[in-house]
Amino acid sequence: MVEGGSTRAYIGSFTSGGGRGITTAAVDPASGALTPLDGVADGLPNPAWLALAPGGGVLYALSETDEGAVAAYRPTPEGLTPLGRPVPSGGRGPTHLSVAGGRLLAAHYGSGTVSSLPLGADGTPGGPPSVLAHRGAGPDRDRQQGPHAHQVLPDPSGRWVLSVDLGTDSVRVCSLAPGSGELRLHAETALRAGSGPRHLAFHPAGGVVYVLHELEPQLTVCRWDAAEGRLVPVGEVSVLPADAPSDPRPYPSVPVVSPDGRFLRAAVRGADLVVTLSLADGAEKPQPVDSVQCGGSWPRDLVTDPSGRRLYVCNEWSGDVTWFEADPVTGRLQRAGRLEVPAAACLVLA
């Protein structure tokens, strides 16, 4: 929250697709409705992924360009104040950003690398970054000719960093070296060949991880051992309803787990669906219970609010953010509103 206790939504977009940069919106505490505020942070090309520092005092933005850059902003009641100039992210074609161990982490689809950048006392990112290169390839000749790191984030214990690679069909577990912040490979978990893992989400209890695949509409359920830094697949479930058409081809994007750990949701581009799976039978046994149209086209990001009562969807191709009311008992979603945001790519609540 910004000063005064009000909740804001920060929405990143693709400026190359007509986006305005980072849009700030007020969040109505009663309805969850978004109202755009004056002023857009438009100095960074393609701020397509955003991340908050612990405590919310700094907002980080990733420039999804061939060169790759990151920038920092201070949220204030008047808007976003830049903290210094953008700095290189440490690779080509970055796609994801997170904060761990006092470092800024970035995943790069283009170069197949993950990087760790130092942060100053005020949260400003610096350099040079420490870079870890992924190795390998997959059977899809169009999409898996080499490594394509798509996401990097810390585990709930803070001991490990996990990176998801669409090109090598695997998830890597790394540690952050004390002092230097160097990413050191600890283990690699192979997933089904050709599945193209894109993003993962942790169950709030911490012991289960859900990996969503882009090249197949599947979700892999894994056990996570934080003591050993070990990820073990234990099952798969489809995120595409049985009656869903196969044309256009479905491309799942992101999973998100409700704060109470009762429901898992996945966005499916192409089909333009948000699918809800129940975890009532246990965290390792997700069961599909509902699917709804996303309210737009090409749902790229999903965000649930802290109460779990609302879900926000960034629809890139239709240029909007839609939101839904979530039934706390059944998990079913009901469309509640829409905000026009050209080329919307991601959203964070603060």
C-alpha positions as CSV (number, residue, x, y, z in Angstrom):
1,M,0.0,0.0,0.0
2,V,1.1,3.5,-0.6
3,E,1.1,6.2,2.0
4,G,-2.5,6.6,3.4
5,G,-3.3,2.9,3.3
6,S,-4.9,2.8,-0.2
7,T,-4.3,-0.2,-2.5
8,R,-2.9,0.4,-5.9
9,A,-2.6,-1.8,-9.0
10,Y,0.4,-1.3,-11.2
11,I,-0.1,-2.7,-14.7
12,G,2.8,-3.3,-17.1
13,S,2.3,-3.4,-20.9
14,F,4.0,-3.9,-24.2
15,T,4.8,-0.4,-25.6
16,S,5.7,-2.1,-28.9
17,G,2.1,-3.3,-29.1
18,G,0.5,0.1,-28.3
19,G,0.9,0.0,-24.5
20,R,1.4,3.1,-22.5
21,G,4.0,1.8,-20.1
22,I,3.1,1.3,-16.4
23,T,-0.4,2.3,-15.6
24,T,-1.4,3.0,-12.0
25,A,-5.0,2.3,-10.8
26,A,-6.8,2.8,-7.5
27,V,-8.4,-0.4,-6.2
28,D,-11.8,0.0,-4.6
29,P,-11.7,-1.8,-1.2
30,A,-15.3,-2.8,-1.4
31,S,-15.7,-4.0,-5.0
32,G,-12.2,-4.5,-6.2
33,A,-12.9,-2.2,-9.2
34,L,-9.9,-0.5,-10.8
35,T,-9.9,3.3,-11.6
36,P,-6.9,4.6,-13.6
37,L,-5.0,7.5,-12.0
38,D,-3.3,10.4,-13.7
39,G,0.2,9.8,-14.9
40,V,1.8,6.8,-16.6
41,A,5.4,5.7,-16.2
42,D,6.4,5.6,-19.9
43,G,10.2,5.9,-19.9
44,L,10.9,2.2,-20.2
45,P,10.2,0.1,-23.3
46,N,8.0,-2.9,-22.8
47,P,7.7,-3.0,-19.0
48,A,6.1,-6.5,-19.4
49,W,6.9,-7.8,-15.9
50,L,6.8,-6.1,-12.5
51,A,7.9,-7.1,-9.1
52,L,7.7,-5.5,-5.6
53,A,10.4,-5.3,-3.1
54,P,9.5,-6.9,0.3
55,G,7.4,-4.3,2.1
56,G,6.3,-2.7,-1.2
57,G,8.6,0.3,-1.0
58,V,10.1,-0.2,-4.5
59,L,8.5,-1.4,-7.7
60,Y,10.8,-3.1,-10.2
61,A,10.1,-3.2,-13.9
62,L,11.6,-5.5,-16.6
63,S,12.1,-4.2,-20.1
64,E,11.3,-7.1,-22.4
65,T,13.5,-6.1,-25.3
66,D,16.4,-7.8,-27.1
67,E,18.9,-5.9,-25.0
68,G,17.1,-6.4,-21.7
69,A,17.0,-3.8,-18.8
70,V,15.5,-3.3,-15.4
71,A,14.3,-0.1,-13.7
72,A,13.2,0.8,-10.2
73,Y,10.4,3.2,-9.0
74,R,9.3,4.6,-5.7
75,P,5.5,4.4,-5.3
76,T,4.1,7.6,-3.9
77,P,0.6,9.1,-3.6
78,E,1.4,11.2,-6.7
79,G,2.6,8.2,-8.8
80,L,5.8,6.4,-9.6
81,T,9.1,8.2,-9.0
82,P,12.1,6.7,-11.0
83,L,15.1,5.6,-8.9
84,G,18.1,6.2,-11.1
85,R,18.4,5.0,-14.7
86,P,17.6,1.6,-16.1
87,V,20.5,-0.9,-16.0
88,P,21.2,-4.0,-18.1
89,S,19.4,-7.1,-16.9
90,G,22.2,-9.5,-17.8
91,G,20.7,-11.2,-20.8
92,R,18.6,-11.0,-24.0
93,G,14.9,-11.1,-24.2
94,P,14.0,-11.1,-20.4
95,T,10.6,-12.3,-19.4
96,H,10.4,-12.5,-15.6
97,L,11.6,-10.6,-12.5
98,S,11.7,-11.3,-8.8
99,V,13.5,-10.3,-5.6
100,A,15.4,-12.6,-3.3
101,G,18.2,-12.3,-0.7
102,G,18.6,-8.6,-1.3
103,R,19.1,-9.2,-5.0
104,L,17.1,-8.6,-8.2
105,L,16.6,-11.8,-10.3
106,A,15.8,-11.9,-14.0
107,A,15.0,-14.7,-16.4
108,H,15.9,-14.3,-20.1
109,Y,14.1,-16.3,-22.7
110,G,16.3,-15.0,-25.6
111,S,19.7,-15.9,-24.1
112,G,18.5,-18.8,-21.9
113,T,20.1,-17.3,-18.8
114,V,19.2,-16.1,-15.3
115,S,20.9,-13.2,-13.6
116,S,21.3,-11.7,-10.2
117,L,21.7,-8.0,-9.8
118,P,22.9,-6.1,-6.6
119,L,20.5,-3.7,-5.0
120,G,21.6,-0.5,-3.3
121,A,20.5,0.6,0.2
122,D,17.6,2.5,-1.4
123,G,16.6,-0.4,-3.6
124,T,18.2,0.8,-6.8
125,P,19.6,-2.0,-9.0
126,G,23.2,-1.9,-10.0
127,G,25.7,-4.0,-11.7
128,P,27.5,-5.9,-13.0
129,P,25.0,-8.8,-12.8
130,S,26.0,-12.4,-12.0
131,V,24.8,-14.6,-14.8
132,L,24.0,-18.3,-14.9
133,A,23.6,-19.9,-18.4
134,H,21.1,-22.7,-18.9
135,R,22.2,-25.6,-21.1
136,G,20.2,-28.0,-23.2
137,A,17.3,-28.2,-25.8
138,G,14.0,-30.0,-26.4
139,P,12.3,-31.9,-29.2
140,D,10.2,-29.0,-30.5
141,R,12.4,-27.6,-33.3
142,D,10.5,-24.3,-33.5
143,R,10.5,-23.5,-29.8
144,Q,13.1,-25.7,-28.1
145,Q,16.3,-25.3,-30.2
146,G,18.1,-24.1,-27.0
147,P,17.4,-23.0,-23.5
148,H,14.7,-20.4,-22.9
149,A,14.5,-19.4,-19.2
150,H,11.0,-18.1,-18.6
151,Q,10.7,-17.5,-14.9
152,V,12.9,-17.2,-11.8
153,L,11.7,-16.9,-8.3
154,P,12.6,-17.7,-4.7
155,D,11.0,-20.6,-2.8
156,P,9.0,-19.7,0.4
157,S,11.9,-20.6,2.7
158,G,14.2,-18.1,1.0
159,R,16.9,-20.7,0.8
160,W,16.6,-21.5,-2.9
161,V,15.9,-19.9,-6.3
162,L,13.9,-21.9,-8.9
163,S,14.2,-21.2,-12.7
164,V,11.7,-22.6,-15.2
165,D,13.1,-23.3,-18.7
166,L,10.7,-23.8,-21.6
167,G,13.5,-24.8,-24.0
168,T,15.0,-27.6,-21.9
169,D,11.8,-29.0,-20.3
170,S,13.2,-28.6,-16.8
171,V,13.3,-26.6,-13.6
172,R,16.6,-25.7,-12.0
173,V,17.2,-25.2,-8.3
174,C,20.0,-22.7,-7.4
175,S,21.4,-21.1,-4.3
176,L,22.5,-17.5,-3.9
177,A,26.1,-17.2,-2.7
178,P,26.3,-15.1,0.4
179,G,28.0,-11.7,-0.3
180,S,28.5,-12.1,-4.1
181,G,24.9,-13.0,-4.9
182,E,26.2,-15.5,-7.5
183,L,23.6,-18.0,-8.7
184,R,25.0,-21.6,-8.2
185,L,23.3,-24.6,-9.7
186,H,22.2,-27.1,-7.1
187,A,19.9,-29.5,-9.0
188,E,17.8,-29.8,-12.1
189,T,14.4,-31.6,-12.4
190,A,13.5,-33.0,-15.9
191,L,9.9,-32.7,-16.9
192,R,8.1,-34.4,-19.9
193,A,9.9,-33.8,-23.2
194,G,8.3,-31.3,-25.4
195,S,5.9,-29.9,-22.7
196,G,7.6,-26.5,-22.5
197,P,7.3,-25.5,-18.9
198,R,6.6,-21.7,-18.5
199,H,5.7,-20.7,-15.0
200,L,5.3,-22.3,-11.6
201,A,3.5,-21.5,-8.4
202,F,3.9,-22.7,-4.8
203,H,1.1,-23.9,-2.6
204,P,0.9,-21.6,0.5
205,A,1.9,-24.5,2.7
206,G,5.2,-24.6,0.8
207,G,5.5,-28.3,0.1
208,V,3.9,-28.5,-3.3
209,V,4.8,-26.8,-6.6
210,Y,2.6,-26.5,-9.7
211,V,4.4,-26.2,-13.0
212,L,2.3,-24.9,-15.9
213,H,3.4,-25.9,-19.5
214,E,3.1,-23.6,-22.5
215,L,3.5,-26.1,-25.3
216,E,1.0,-28.6,-23.9
217,P,-2.1,-27.7,-21.8
218,Q,-0.8,-29.6,-18.8
219,L,0.0,-28.9,-15.2
220,T,2.7,-30.9,-13.4
221,V,2.3,-31.4,-9.7
222,C,5.6,-31.6,-7.8
223,R,6.7,-32.2,-4.2
224,W,9.1,-29.6,-2.9
225,D,11.7,-30.4,-0.2
226,A,13.0,-27.1,1.0
227,A,15.5,-28.8,3.4
228,E,17.2,-30.6,0.5
229,G,16.3,-28.2,-2.4
230,R,14.7,-31.1,-4.3
231,L,11.7,-30.9,-6.7
232,V,10.0,-34.2,-7.5
233,P,7.2,-34.6,-10.1
234,V,4.3,-36.7,-8.8
235,G,1.5,-36.2,-11.3
236,E,-0.1,-34.3,-14.2
237,V,-3.5,-32.8,-14.9
238,S,-5.0,-31.2,-18.0
239,V,-5.9,-27.5,-17.7
240,L,-8.1,-27.6,-20.8
241,P,-11.7,-28.7,-20.5
242,A,-12.7,-31.9,-22.3
243,D,-15.1,-29.9,-24.6
244,A,-12.6,-27.1,-25.4
245,P,-11.7,-26.8,-29.1
246,S,-8.1,-27.6,-30.0
247,D,-8.1,-24.8,-32.7
248,P,-6.7,-22.3,-32.0
249,R,-3.9,-24.0,-30.3
250,P,-4.0,-23.5,-26.5
251,Y,-1.0,-21.8,-24.9
252,P,-1.2,-21.8,-21.0
253,S,0.5,-18.8,-19.4
254,V,0.5,-18.6,-15.6
255,P,-0.9,-20.5,-12.6
256,V,-1.9,-18.9,-9.3
257,V,-3.0,-20.4,-6.0
258,S,-5.6,-18.8,-3.8
259,P,-4.2,-17.4,-0.5
260,D,-6.2,-20.1,1.5
261,G,-4.7,-22.9,-0.6
262,R,-8.1,-24.2,-1.7
263,F,-8.0,-23.4,-5.4
264,L,-5.6,-23.3,-8.2
265,R,-6.2,-21.3,-11.4
266,A,-4.5,-21.2,-14.8
267,A,-4.8,-18.9,-17.7
268,V,-5.0,-20.5,-21.2
269,R,-4.3,-18.3,-24.2
270,G,-5.7,-19.2,-27.5
271,A,-8.8,-20.7,-25.8
272,D,-8.9,-17.5,-23.7
273,L,-10.0,-19.3,-20.6
274,V,-9.4,-19.1,-16.9
275,V,-9.6,-22.6,-15.4
276,T,-10.2,-23.3,-11.7
277,L,-9.0,-26.5,-10.1
278,S,-10.1,-27.5,-6.6
279,L,-7.4,-28.7,-4.0
280,A,-10.1,-30.0,-1.6
281,D,-8.7,-33.6,-2.1
282,G,-5.2,-32.4,-1.2
283,A,-2.6,-30.1,-2.6
284,E,-1.2,-32.9,-4.7
285,K,-4.6,-33.7,-6.3
286,P,-6.0,-30.7,-8.2
287,Q,-9.4,-31.4,-9.7
288,P,-10.9,-29.2,-12.5
289,V,-14.2,-27.6,-11.3
290,D,-14.8,-24.6,-13.6
291,S,-13.7,-22.7,-16.6
292,V,-14.8,-19.3,-17.8
293,Q,-13.9,-17.0,-20.7
294,C,-11.2,-14.5,-19.6
295,G,-13.3,-11.5,-20.8
296,G,-10.8,-10.6,-23.5
297,S,-8.1,-12.1,-25.6
298,W,-4.7,-13.7,-24.8
299,P,-4.7,-13.8,-20.9
300,R,-1.1,-13.3,-20.1
301,D,-1.2,-12.8,-16.3
302,L,-3.4,-13.7,-13.3
303,V,-3.3,-12.1,-9.9
304,T,-5.5,-12.9,-6.9
305,D,-6.0,-10.3,-4.2
306,P,-5.0,-11.0,-0.6
307,S,-8.5,-11.9,0.4
308,G,-8.8,-14.5,-2.4
309,R,-12.2,-13.0,-3.3
310,R,-11.1,-11.4,-6.6
311,L,-9.0,-12.5,-9.5
312,Y,-7.5,-10.0,-12.0
313,V,-6.7,-11.0,-15.6
314,C,-4.3,-9.1,-18.0
315,N,-5.5,-9.7,-21.5
316,E,-2.7,-8.7,-23.9
317,W,-4.4,-8.8,-27.3
318,S,-7.7,-7.3,-26.4
319,G,-5.9,-4.6,-24.3
320,D,-7.7,-4.8,-21.0
321,V,-7.7,-6.0,-17.4
322,T,-10.8,-7.9,-16.4
323,W,-11.7,-8.9,-12.8
324,F,-13.8,-11.6,-11.3
325,E,-15.5,-12.3,-8.0
326,A,-14.5,-15.7,-6.7
327,D,-17.0,-17.9,-4.7
328,P,-15.1,-18.8,-1.5
329,V,-16.9,-22.2,-1.3
330,T,-17.0,-23.5,-4.9
331,G,-14.2,-21.4,-6.4
332,R,-16.3,-20.5,-9.3
333,L,-15.7,-17.1,-11.0
334,Q,-18.1,-14.4,-12.0
335,R,-17.2,-11.5,-14.2
336,A,-17.2,-8.2,-12.3
337,G,-15.5,-5.5,-14.4
338,R,-13.1,-4.3,-17.0
339,L,-10.5,-1.6,-17.4
340,E,-9.0,-0.7,-20.8
341,V,-5.2,-1.1,-20.7
342,P,-3.6,-1.4,-24.2
343,A,-1.3,-4.5,-24.5
344,A,-1.7,-5.3,-20.8
345,A,1.0,-7.8,-19.8
346,C,1.2,-8.0,-16.0
347,L,-0.2,-6.6,-12.7
348,V,0.9,-6.3,-9.1
349,L,-1.1,-5.1,-6.2
350,A,0.5,-2.8,-3.5
